[in-house]
């Protein structure tokens, strides 16, 4: 079993920055994909950014140039550095790990005020 715990969410003004962290525990394979997704009220959950265990990344167009995903394989952690935050970035942010199965964290709230 795999357990994911996110941290780092909060309230920030537009233009500000936040850094999200996700810690994975349990049986973690050396080859996997970790990522961040978000869900705003009344909207579907959407991809924000993903990163493979080899370091390849992919971003949603809406966050390119503002968000950076990174990971520490030794610590089984993934991070999301969010800069130039906008009110439309307000959402619950979820960490996801994909190996043999999909695993999700409980989510962390990010609120960006205008």
C-alpha positions in Angstrom: 0.0 0.0 0.0 1.1 3.6 -0.7 0.2 6.6 1.4 0.5 10.2 0.1 0.5 13.3 2.3 0.4 16.8 0.9 1.5 20.0 2.7 2.2 23.6 1.9 -1.2 25.0 0.9 -2.6 28.2 2.2 -3.9 31.6 1.4 -1.8 34.0 -0.7 -2.3 37.2 -2.6 -2.2 37.3 -6.3 1.3 37.5 -7.6 2.6 35.5 -4.6 4.2 32.1 -4.3 3.6 28.8 -2.5 5.5 25.6 -2.5 3.6 22.3 -2.2 5.2 19.1 -1.0 4.0 15.5 -1.2 5.6 12.7 0.8 5.0 9.1 -0.3 5.4 6.2 2.0 4.9 2.4 1.6 6.0 0.2 -1.3 7.4 2.7 -3.9 8.8 1.3 -7.1 11.8 2.8 -8.7 9.9 3.6 -11.9 6.8 5.7 -11.4 5.1 8.9 -12.2 4.2 11.5 -9.6 2.2 14.6 -10.2 -0.1 17.3 -9.1 -3.7 17.8 -10.0 -6.2 20.3 -8.9 -9.9 20.7 -8.5 -11.7 24.0 -8.2 -15.3 24.2 -6.9 -17.8 23.1 -9.5 -15.0 21.9 -11.9 -13.5 18.6 -12.8 -10.1 17.6 -11.5 -7.3 18.6 -13.9 -3.7 17.9 -14.4 -1.3 20.6 -13.2 2.1 18.9 -13.7 3.7 15.5 -13.7 7.2 14.2 -13.5 8.6 10.7 -14.1 11.2 9.0 -12.0 13.6 9.8 -14.7 12.9 13.5 -14.5 10.7 14.1 -17.6 8.0 16.7 -16.9 4.8 17.9 -18.4 2.7 20.9 -17.5 -0.8 22.2 -18.1 -0.6 25.2 -20.5 -2.2 27.4 -17.8 0.7 27.0 -15.5 3.7 26.8 -17.9 6.3 29.4 -17.0 4.9 29.9 -13.5 4.9 26.5 -11.8 7.8 24.1 -11.5 7.6 20.4 -10.5 10.5 18.6 -9.0 11.1 15.4 -7.1 13.6 13.8 -4.7 13.6 10.1 -5.5 15.7 9.2 -2.4 13.0 10.8 -0.2 10.0 9.8 -2.3 8.9 13.3 -2.4 7.5 15.6 -5.1 7.3 19.3 -5.0 5.4 22.0 -6.8 6.8 25.5 -6.8 4.0 28.0 -7.7 5.0 31.5 -8.6 3.0 34.4 -10.0 -0.2 32.9 -8.5 -3.5 34.0 -9.9 -7.0 33.9 -8.4 -7.9 31.2 -11.0 -5.3 28.9 -9.4 -7.5 28.6 -6.4 -8.3 24.9 -5.9 -7.7 21.8 -3.8 -4.3 20.4 -5.0 -3.9 16.7 -5.0 -0.7 14.6 -5.3 -0.9 11.4 -7.4 1.5 8.5 -7.7 1.2 6.0 -10.5 3.1 2.8 -10.6 1.2 -0.5 -10.7 -1.9 1.3 -9.4 -3.0 4.9 -8.9 -2.7 6.5 -5.5 -4.0 9.9 -4.4 -3.3 12.2 -1.4 -6.1 13.9 0.6 -5.5 17.3 -1.0 -4.3 20.7 0.2 -6.3 23.9 -0.3 -4.7 26.7 -2.2 -6.5 30.0 -2.1 -5.3 33.0 -4.1 -6.9 36.4 -3.3 -7.2 39.2 -5.8 
